[in-house]
Amino acid sequence: MRRLSWAIAGVTLLCPMLMGQAGPYERQKVDVAAAKRGSAVYTQYCINCHGAAARGTETAPDLIRSSLLLKDRLGNELGPALKRLAGHNPLTSEQLVDLTHFLKQQLEGTARNRNPAVPPNVLTGDAQKGRAYFEGAGECAKCHSATGDLAGVGKRYEPMDLQQRFLFPRSTKPQLATVTPAAGPAVSGEVVKIDDFDISLTDASGQYHAWTRGPNVRVEINDPLRQHHEMLDRLTDQDIHNVVRYLETLK
């Protein structure tokens, strides 16, 4: 009996301690500010494959229904998964955490509202004006064709996703750069990593090169999406609505 009493006392003392600790399945509490930053990360890196609402497309799975995301805590599952993706542009640890807060926010919003409101209507423009901009001032027709690469694009994507792909396209071509250091010849090749501090690339022979960026290191980027990025500064809201409306008609 004495041993049993000691056992009961031990359990009684241990239970409050265990209850006070975070369990392995305790949900990640969403940081609203981090989720807002994570939204920008998602738009830049994820939206073209996983869709505007993270519900997936024909090229990538639904993240809201992902068991990996359900188990993830601050990137401990998502981080390794991203590293396994071939050709993925790795995020910083801060971006990864912000992204998890955004995705958890989306997941919780879905859980609270099983019948979400109808997405905003982005098809408010004039298709004929959109076509005129596409073929004229926007210079889109120089690289794209309604009967070529964009044939049927209006039936492949929902309007919100179509708008995002128009504004923030992702290129399948590698990013190329030429680096001219203070001493030595210029080196051109495919970018491996680039940020405000460093740049690395592989040249045509496959050799790896890396530099610390500074005033004596000139970096020239051959960005295949340069024209799209420059167009963002010229587009008006009405231009966007008109072009998206036109693209939606390409069935």
CYANA upper distance limits for C-alpha pairs under 8 A (distance plus 0.5 A):
  1 MET  CA      5 SER  CA      6.62
  2 ARG  CA      6 TRP  CA      6.80
  3 ARG  CA      7 ALA  CA      6.72
  4 LEU  CA      8 ILE  CA      6.67
  5 SER  CA      9 ALA  CA      6.62
  6 TRP  CA     10 GLY  CA      6.60
  7 ALA  CA     11 VAL  CA      6.79
  8 ILE  CA     12 THR  CA      6.59
  9 ALA  CA     13 LEU  CA      6.72
 10 GLY  CA     14 LEU  CA      6.56
 11 VAL  CA     15 CYS  CA      6.48
 12 THR  CA     16 PRO  CA      7.94
 13 LEU  CA     17 MET  CA      7.71
 14 LEU  CA     18 LEU  CA      6.80
 15 CYS  CA     19 MET  CA      6.54
 16 PRO  CA     20 GLY  CA      6.62
 17 MET  CA     21 GLN  CA      7.16
 22 ALA  CA     26 GLU  CA      6.74
 25 TYR  CA     71 LYS  CA      7.90
 27 ARG  CA     73 ARG  CA      8.22
 28 GLN  CA     73 ARG  CA      6.52
 28 GLN  CA     74 LEU  CA      7.84
 28 GLN  CA    104 LYS  CA      8.07
 30 VAL  CA     34 ALA  CA      8.44
 30 VAL  CA     35 ALA  CA      7.62
 30 VAL  CA    101 HIS  CA      5.86
 30 VAL  CA    102 PHE  CA      8.26
 30 VAL  CA    104 LYS  CA      7.13
 30 VAL  CA    105 GLN  CA      6.72
 31 ASP  CA     35 ALA  CA      6.55
 31 ASP  CA    101 HIS  CA      6.76
 32 VAL  CA     36 LYS  CA      6.75
 32 VAL  CA    101 HIS  CA      8.11
 33 ALA  CA     37 ARG  CA      7.04
 34 ALA  CA     38 GLY  CA      6.49
 34 ALA  CA     97 VAL  CA      8.27
 34 ALA  CA     98 ASP  CA      5.30
 34 ALA  CA     99 LEU  CA      8.30
 34 ALA  CA    101 HIS  CA      6.66
 34 ALA  CA    102 PHE  CA      7.72
 35 ALA  CA     39 SER  CA      6.60
 35 ALA  CA     98 ASP  CA      6.16
 35 ALA  CA     99 LEU  CA      7.20
 35 ALA  CA    100 THR  CA      8.12
 35 ALA  CA    101 HIS  CA      5.19
 35 ALA  CA    102 PHE  CA      4.46
 35 ALA  CA    103 LEU  CA      8.21
 35 ALA  CA    105 GLN  CA      7.42
 36 LYS  CA     40 ALA  CA      7.46
 36 LYS  CA     98 ASP  CA      8.34
 36 LYS  CA    102 PHE  CA      7.21
 37 ARG  CA     41 VAL  CA      7.14
 37 ARG  CA     95 GLN  CA      8.44
 37 ARG  CA     98 ASP  CA      6.49
 37 ARG  CA     99 LEU  CA      8.04
 37 ARG  CA    102 PHE  CA      8.33
 38 GLY  CA     42 TYR  CA      6.57
 38 GLY  CA     95 GLN  CA      7.24
 38 GLY  CA     96 LEU  CA      8.40
 38 GLY  CA     97 VAL  CA      8.28
 38 GLY  CA     98 ASP  CA      4.79
 38 GLY  CA     99 LEU  CA      4.53
 38 GLY  CA    100 THR  CA      7.68
 38 GLY  CA    101 HIS  CA      7.13
 38 GLY  CA    102 PHE  CA      5.56
 38 GLY  CA    103 LEU  CA      8.46
 39 SER  CA     43 THR  CA      6.67
 39 SER  CA     99 LEU  CA      7.32
 39 SER  CA    102 PHE  CA      6.27
 40 ALA  CA     44 GLN  CA      6.71
 41 VAL  CA     45 TYR  CA      6.57
 41 VAL  CA     46 CYS  CA      8.12
 41 VAL  CA     95 GLN  CA      7.22
 41 VAL  CA     98 ASP  CA      8.31
 41 VAL  CA     99 LEU  CA      6.86
 42 TYR  CA     46 CYS  CA      5.35
 42 TYR  CA     47 ILE  CA      6.38
 42 TYR  CA     99 LEU  CA      7.03
 43 THR  CA     47 ILE  CA      5.55
 43 THR  CA     48 ASN  CA      8.33
 43 THR  CA     52 ALA  CA      8.50
 43 THR  CA    168 PHE  CA      8.39
 44 GLN  CA    168 PHE  CA      7.78
 46 CYS  CA     50 HIS  CA      6.47
 46 CYS  CA     51 GLY  CA      8.18
 47 ILE  CA     51 GLY  CA      5.31
 47 ILE  CA     52 ALA  CA      6.08
 47 ILE  CA     54 ALA  CA      7.57
 47 ILE  CA    161 ASP  CA      8.43
 47 ILE  CA    164 GLN  CA      8.02
 48 ASN  CA     52 ALA  CA      8.26
 48 ASN  CA    161 ASP  CA      7.88
 48 ASN  CA    164 GLN  CA      7.66
 48 ASN  CA    165 ARG  CA      6.53
 48 ASN  CA    168 PHE  CA      8.34
 48 ASN  CA    169 PRO  CA      7.60
 48 ASN  CA    170 ARG  CA      7.48
 49 CYS  CA     56 GLY  CA      7.36
 49 CYS  CA     57 THR  CA      6.75
 49 CYS  CA     59 THR  CA      6.46
 49 CYS  CA     60 ALA  CA      5.90
 50 HIS  CA     54 ALA  CA      5.56
 50 HIS  CA     55 ARG  CA      6.68
 50 HIS  CA     56 GLY  CA      4.57
 50 HIS  CA     57 THR  CA      6.10
 50 HIS  CA     59 THR  CA      8.15
 50 HIS  CA     60 ALA  CA      5.94
 50 HIS  CA     61 PRO  CA      6.93
 50 HIS  CA     62 ASP  CA      7.10
 50 HIS  CA     63 LEU  CA      7.75
 51 GLY  CA     55 ARG  CA      6.54
 51 GLY  CA     56 GLY  CA      5.89
 51 GLY  CA     57 THR  CA      6.56
 51 GLY  CA    161 ASP  CA      6.28
 52 ALA  CA    160 MET  CA      6.99
 52 ALA  CA    161 ASP  CA      6.03
 52 ALA  CA    164 GLN  CA      7.86
 53 ALA  CA    106 GLN  CA      8.31
 54 ALA  CA     62 ASP  CA      6.60
 54 ALA  CA     63 LEU  CA      6.03
 54 ALA  CA     64 ILE  CA      6.85
 54 ALA  CA    103 LEU  CA      8.42
 54 ALA  CA    106 GLN  CA      8.44
 55 ARG  CA     61 PRO  CA      7.67
 55 ARG  CA     62 ASP  CA      4.67
 55 ARG  CA     63 LEU  CA      6.41
 55 ARG  CA     64 ILE  CA      6.59
 55 ARG  CA     65 ARG  CA      8.34
 56 GLY  CA     60 ALA  CA      5.88
 56 GLY  CA     61 PRO  CA      5.03
 56 GLY  CA     62 ASP  CA      4.40
 56 GLY  CA     63 LEU  CA      7.08
 57 THR  CA     61 PRO  CA      6.98
 57 THR  CA     62 ASP  CA      7.86
 61 PRO  CA     66 SER  CA      8.36
 62 ASP  CA     66 SER  CA      6.90
 63 LEU  CA     69 LEU  CA      7.38
 63 LEU  CA    103 LEU  CA      8.36
 64 ILE  CA     69 LEU  CA      7.92
 64 ILE  CA    103 LEU  CA      8.04
 64 ILE  CA    106 GLN  CA      7.73
 64 ILE  CA    107 LEU  CA      5.96
 64 ILE  CA    110 THR  CA      8.49
 65 ARG  CA     69 LEU  CA      8.43
 66 SER  CA     70 LEU  CA      7.02
 67 SER  CA     71 LYS  CA      6.80
 68 LEU  CA     72 ASP  CA      6.52
 68 LEU  CA     77 GLU  CA      6.89
 68 LEU  CA     78 LEU  CA      7.51
 69 LEU  CA     77 GLU  CA      7.86
 69 LEU  CA     78 LEU  CA      7.40
 69 LEU  CA    103 LEU  CA      8.40
 69 LEU  CA    104 LYS  CA      8.30
 71 LYS  CA     77 GLU  CA      7.62
 72 ASP  CA     76 ASN  CA      6.33
 72 ASP  CA     77 GLU  CA      5.38
 72 ASP  CA     78 LEU  CA      6.86
 72 ASP  CA    100 THR  CA      8.47
 73 ARG  CA     77 GLU  CA      7.56
 73 ARG  CA    100 THR  CA      8.30
 74 LEU  CA     96 LEU  CA      8.16
 74 LEU  CA     97 VAL  CA      5.72
 74 LEU  CA    100 THR  CA      6.44
 74 LEU  CA    101 HIS  CA      8.02
 75 GLY  CA     79 GLY  CA      5.56
 75 GLY  CA     96 LEU  CA      6.64
 75 GLY  CA     97 VAL  CA      6.34
 75 GLY  CA    100 THR  CA      6.72
 76 ASN  CA     80 PRO  CA      7.59
 77 GLU  CA     81 ALA  CA      6.93
 78 LEU  CA     82 LEU  CA      6.65
 78 LEU  CA    100 THR  CA      8.38
 79 GLY  CA     83 LYS  CA      6.95
 79 GLY  CA     96 LEU  CA      7.39
 80 PRO  CA     84 ARG  CA      6.95
 81 ALA  CA     85 LEU  CA      7.36
 82 LEU  CA     88 HIS  CA      7.47
 82 LEU  CA     90 PRO  CA      7.75
 83 LYS  CA     88 HIS  CA      7.58
 83 LYS  CA     90 PRO  CA      7.27
 91 LEU  CA     95 GLN  CA      6.28
 91 LEU  CA     96 LEU  CA      6.43
 92 THR  CA     96 LEU  CA      6.67
 93 SER  CA     97 VAL  CA      6.83
 94 GLU  CA     98 ASP  CA      6.75
 95 GLN  CA     99 LEU  CA      6.52
 96 LEU  CA    100 THR  CA      6.84
 97 VAL  CA    101 HIS  CA      6.97
 98 ASP  CA    102 PHE  CA      6.92
 99 LEU  CA    103 LEU  CA      6.71
100 THR  CA    104 LYS  CA      6.47
101 HIS  CA    105 GLN  CA      6.54
102 PHE  CA    106 GLN  CA      6.81
103 LEU  CA    107 LEU  CA      6.64
104 LYS  CA    108 GLU  CA      6.57
105 GLN  CA    109 GLY  CA      6.58
106 GLN  CA    110 THR  CA      6.74
107 LEU  CA    111 ALA  CA      6.73
108 GLU  CA    112 ARG  CA      6.66
109 GLY  CA    113 ASN  CA      6.75
110 THR  CA    114 ARG  CA      6.46
110 THR  CA    116 PRO  CA      7.69
119 PRO  CA    160 MET  CA      8.49
122 VAL  CA    159 PRO  CA      7.07
122 VAL  CA    160 MET  CA      7.16
122 VAL  CA    163 GLN  CA      8.34
122 VAL  CA    241 HIS  CA      7.08
122 VAL  CA    244 VAL  CA      8.23
122 VAL  CA    245 ARG  CA      8.42
123 LEU  CA    159 PRO  CA      7.59
123 LEU  CA    241 HIS  CA      6.95
123 LEU  CA    242 ASN  CA      8.49
123 LEU  CA    244 VAL  CA      7.36
123 LEU  CA    245 ARG  CA      5.75
124 THR  CA    241 HIS  CA      6.57
124 THR  CA    242 ASN  CA      7.96
124 THR  CA    245 ARG  CA      7.54
125 GLY  CA    130 GLY  CA      8.08
125 GLY  CA    238 GLN  CA      7.29
125 GLY  CA    240 ILE  CA      8.45
125 GLY  CA    241 HIS  CA      4.98
125 GLY  CA    242 ASN  CA      4.59
125 GLY  CA    243 VAL  CA      7.99
125 GLY  CA    244 VAL  CA      7.98
125 GLY  CA    245 ARG  CA      6.08
126 ASP  CA    130 GLY  CA      6.62
126 ASP  CA    241 HIS  CA      7.93
126 ASP  CA    242 ASN  CA      5.32
126 ASP  CA    243 VAL  CA      8.40
126 ASP  CA    245 ARG  CA      6.83
126 ASP  CA    246 TYR  CA      7.76
127 ALA  CA    131 ARG  CA      6.63
127 ALA  CA    242 ASN  CA      6.05
127 ALA  CA    243 VAL  CA      7.21
127 ALA  CA    244 VAL  CA      8.35
127 ALA  CA    245 ARG  CA      5.51
127 ALA  CA    246 TYR  CA      4.59
127 ALA  CA    247 LEU  CA      8.38
127 ALA  CA    249 THR  CA      8.07
128 GLN  CA    132 ALA  CA      6.74
128 GLN  CA    242 ASN  CA      8.20
128 GLN  CA    246 TYR  CA      7.31
129 LYS  CA    133 TYR  CA      6.70
129 LYS  CA    242 ASN  CA      6.48
129 LYS  CA    243 VAL  CA      8.04
129 LYS  CA    246 TYR  CA      8.50
130 GLY  CA    134 PHE  CA      6.55
130 GLY  CA    239 ASP  CA      7.30
130 GLY  CA    241 HIS  CA      8.20
130 GLY  CA    242 ASN  CA      4.61
130 GLY  CA    243 VAL  CA      4.45
130 GLY  CA    244 VAL  CA      7.73
130 GLY  CA    245 ARG  CA      7.29
130 GLY  CA    246 TYR  CA      5.75
131 ARG  CA    135 GLU  CA      6.59
131 ARG  CA    242 ASN  CA      8.30
131 ARG  CA    243 VAL  CA      7.04
131 ARG  CA    246 TYR  CA      6.32
132 ALA  CA    136 GLY  CA      6.15
132 ALA  CA    137 ALA  CA      8.24
133 TYR  CA    137 ALA  CA      5.70
133 TYR  CA    138 GLY  CA      5.68
133 TYR  CA    139 GLU  CA      8.05
133 TYR  CA    239 ASP  CA      7.91
133 TYR  CA    243 VAL  CA      7.62
134 PHE  CA    138 GLY  CA      5.71
134 PHE  CA    139 GLU  CA      6.62
134 PHE  CA    140 CYS  CA      5.55
134 PHE  CA    141 ALA  CA      6.66
134 PHE  CA    243 VAL  CA      7.24
135 GLU  CA    139 GLU  CA      6.38
135 GLU  CA    140 CYS  CA      6.63
135 GLU  CA    141 ALA  CA      5.63
136 GLY  CA    140 CYS  CA      8.18
136 GLY  CA    141 ALA  CA      8.29
138 GLY  CA    231 MET  CA      8.02
140 CYS  CA    144 HIS  CA      6.45
141 ALA  CA    145 SER  CA      6.33
144 HIS  CA    148 GLY  CA      7.68
144 HIS  CA    149 ASP  CA      6.76
144 HIS  CA    150 LEU  CA      7.31
145 SER  CA    149 ASP  CA      6.35
145 SER  CA    150 LEU  CA      6.34
145 SER  CA    151 ALA  CA      7.96
146 ALA  CA    150 LEU  CA      5.49
146 ALA  CA    151 ALA  CA      5.77
146 ALA  CA    250 LEU  CA      7.34
147 THR  CA    151 ALA  CA      5.21
150 LEU  CA    250 LEU  CA      7.95
151 ALA  CA    250 LEU  CA      6.66
151 ALA  CA    251 LYS  CA      7.48
152 GLY  CA    156 ARG  CA      7.09
152 GLY  CA    250 LEU  CA      5.70
152 GLY  CA    251 LYS  CA      4.74
153 VAL  CA    157 TYR  CA      7.05
153 VAL  CA    247 LEU  CA      7.39
153 VAL  CA    248 GLU  CA      7.57
153 VAL  CA    250 LEU  CA      6.41
153 VAL  CA    251 LYS  CA      6.94
154 GLY  CA    158 GLU  CA      8.12
154 GLY  CA    159 PRO  CA      8.34
154 GLY  CA    162 LEU  CA      8.07
154 GLY  CA    247 LEU  CA      6.28
154 GLY  CA    248 GLU  CA      4.49
154 GLY  CA    249 THR  CA      6.24
154 GLY  CA    250 LEU  CA      5.38
154 GLY  CA    251 LYS  CA      5.55
155 LYS  CA    248 GLU  CA      7.76
155 LYS  CA    250 LEU  CA      7.92
155 LYS  CA    251 LYS  CA      5.83
157 TYR  CA    161 ASP  CA      6.43
157 TYR  CA    162 LEU  CA      6.05
158 GLU  CA    162 LEU  CA      6.50
159 PRO  CA    163 GLN  CA      6.66
159 PRO  CA    244 VAL  CA      8.03
159 PRO  CA    248 GLU  CA      7.40
160 MET  CA    164 GLN  CA      6.90
161 ASP  CA    165 ARG  CA      6.65
162 LEU  CA    166 PHE  CA      6.68
162 LEU  CA    244 VAL  CA      7.50
162 LEU  CA    247 LEU  CA      8.39
162 LEU  CA    248 GLU  CA      8.17
163 GLN  CA    167 LEU  CA      6.74
163 GLN  CA    240 ILE  CA      8.36
163 GLN  CA    244 VAL  CA      6.34
164 GLN  CA    168 PHE  CA      6.12
164 GLN  CA    169 PRO  CA      7.94
165 ARG  CA    169 PRO  CA      5.30
165 ARG  CA    170 ARG  CA      8.20
166 PHE  CA    244 VAL  CA      8.06
167 LEU  CA    228 HIS  CA      7.94
167 LEU  CA    232 LEU  CA      7.74
168 PHE  CA    228 HIS  CA      8.31
169 PRO  CA    225 LEU  CA      8.19
169 PRO  CA    228 HIS  CA      8.29
170 ARG  CA    225 LEU  CA      8.36
171 SER  CA    224 PRO  CA      7.47
171 SER  CA    225 LEU  CA      7.36
173 LYS  CA    224 PRO  CA      7.64
174 PRO  CA    190 GLU  CA      6.83
174 PRO  CA    191 VAL  CA      7.88
175 GLN  CA    190 GLU  CA      6.35
175 GLN  CA    191 VAL  CA      6.12
175 GLN  CA    221 ILE  CA      8.07
175 GLN  CA    222 ASN  CA      6.99
175 GLN  CA    223 ASP  CA      6.35
175 GLN  CA    224 PRO  CA      7.47
176 LEU  CA    188 SER  CA      7.84
176 LEU  CA    189 GLY  CA      6.12
176 LEU  CA    190 GLU  CA      5.06
176 LEU  CA    191 VAL  CA      6.07
176 LEU  CA    221 ILE  CA      6.64
176 LEU  CA    222 ASN  CA      5.58
176 LEU  CA    223 ASP  CA      7.29
177 ALA  CA    188 SER  CA      6.19
177 ALA  CA    189 GLY  CA      6.32
177 ALA  CA    190 GLU  CA      6.93
177 ALA  CA    191 VAL  CA      6.79
177 ALA  CA    201 LEU  CA      8.32
177 ALA  CA    219 VAL  CA      7.44
177 ALA  CA    220 GLU  CA      6.01
177 ALA  CA    221 ILE  CA      4.89
177 ALA  CA    222 ASN  CA      6.00
178 THR  CA    186 ALA  CA      7.07
178 THR  CA    187 VAL  CA      6.01
178 THR  CA    188 SER  CA      4.66
178 THR  CA    189 GLY  CA      7.13
178 THR  CA    219 VAL  CA      6.45
178 THR  CA    220 GLU  CA      5.69
178 THR  CA    221 ILE  CA      7.11
179 VAL  CA    186 ALA  CA      5.99
179 VAL  CA    187 VAL  CA      5.79
179 VAL  CA    188 SER  CA      6.86
179 VAL  CA    217 VAL  CA      7.43
179 VAL  CA    218 ARG  CA      6.23
179 VAL  CA    219 VAL  CA      5.21
179 VAL  CA    220 GLU  CA      6.96
180 THR  CA    184 GLY  CA      8.07
180 THR  CA    185 PRO  CA      6.94
180 THR  CA    186 ALA  CA      4.68
180 THR  CA    187 VAL  CA      6.95
180 THR  CA    217 VAL  CA      6.30
180 THR  CA    218 ARG  CA      5.57
180 THR  CA    219 VAL  CA      7.06
181 PRO  CA    185 PRO  CA      7.65
181 PRO  CA    186 ALA  CA      7.20
181 PRO  CA    216 ASN  CA      6.89
181 PRO  CA    217 VAL  CA      5.02
181 PRO  CA    218 ARG  CA      6.89
182 ALA  CA    216 ASN  CA      5.62
182 ALA  CA    217 VAL  CA      6.36
187 VAL  CA    203 ASP  CA      7.61
188 SER  CA    201 LEU  CA      8.36
188 SER  CA    202 THR  CA      8.45
188 SER  CA    203 ASP  CA      6.38
188 SER  CA    204 ALA  CA      8.35
189 GLY  CA    201 LEU  CA      6.29
189 GLY  CA    202 THR  CA      5.77
189 GLY  CA    203 ASP  CA      4.63
189 GLY  CA    204 ALA  CA      6.62
190 GLU  CA    201 LEU  CA      5.78
190 GLU  CA    202 THR  CA      5.90
190 GLU  CA    203 ASP  CA      6.96
191 VAL  CA    199 ILE  CA      8.06
191 VAL  CA    200 SER  CA      6.59
191 VAL  CA    201 LEU  CA      4.79
191 VAL  CA    202 THR  CA      7.21
192 VAL  CA    199 ILE  CA      8.12
192 VAL  CA    200 SER  CA      5.91
192 VAL  CA    201 LEU  CA      5.29
192 VAL  CA    202 THR  CA      7.44
193 LYS  CA    198 ASP  CA      8.07
193 LYS  CA    199 ILE  CA      6.07
193 LYS  CA    200 SER  CA      5.80
193 LYS  CA    201 LEU  CA      7.44
194 ILE  CA    198 ASP  CA      6.34
194 ILE  CA    199 ILE  CA      4.87
194 ILE  CA    200 SER  CA      7.03
195 ASP  CA    199 ILE  CA      7.01
196 ASP  CA    213 ARG  CA      7.70
197 PHE  CA    212 THR  CA      6.46
197 PHE  CA    213 ARG  CA      5.74
197 PHE  CA    214 GLY  CA      8.25
198 ASP  CA    210 ALA  CA      7.86
198 ASP  CA    211 TRP  CA      6.34
198 ASP  CA    212 THR  CA      5.05
198 ASP  CA    213 ARG  CA      5.70
199 ILE  CA    210 ALA  CA      6.31
199 ILE  CA    211 TRP  CA      6.06
199 ILE  CA    212 THR  CA      7.08
199 ILE  CA    213 ARG  CA      7.30
200 SER  CA    208 TYR  CA      7.75
200 SER  CA    209 HIS  CA      5.99
200 SER  CA    210 ALA  CA      4.57
200 SER  CA    211 TRP  CA      6.80
201 LEU  CA    208 TYR  CA      6.35
201 LEU  CA    209 HIS  CA      5.94
201 LEU  CA    210 ALA  CA      7.04
202 THR  CA    206 GLY  CA      5.83
202 THR  CA    207 GLN  CA      5.73
202 THR  CA    208 TYR  CA      4.94
202 THR  CA    209 HIS  CA      6.60
203 ASP  CA    207 GLN  CA      6.02
203 ASP  CA    208 TYR  CA      7.24
203 ASP  CA    209 HIS  CA      8.21
212 THR  CA    217 VAL  CA      8.44
213 ARG  CA    217 VAL  CA      6.34
214 GLY  CA    218 ARG  CA      8.45
222 ASN  CA    226 ARG  CA      8.46
225 LEU  CA    229 HIS  CA      6.86
226 ARG  CA    230 GLU  CA      6.68
227 GLN  CA    231 MET  CA      6.52
228 HIS  CA    232 LEU  CA      7.12
229 HIS  CA    233 ASP  CA      8.09
230 GLU  CA    234 ARG  CA      7.79
231 MET  CA    235 LEU  CA      6.62
235 LEU  CA    239 ASP  CA      6.34
235 LEU  CA    240 ILE  CA      7.08
236 THR  CA    240 ILE  CA      6.92
237 ASP  CA    241 HIS  CA      6.88
238 GLN  CA    242 ASN  CA      6.55
239 ASP  CA    243 VAL  CA      6.60
240 ILE  CA    244 VAL  CA      6.59
241 HIS  CA    245 ARG  CA      6.55
242 ASN  CA    246 TYR  CA      6.75
243 VAL  CA    247 LEU  CA      6.61
244 VAL  CA    248 GLU  CA      6.57
245 ARG  CA    249 THR  CA      7.19
246 TYR  CA    250 LEU  CA      7.61
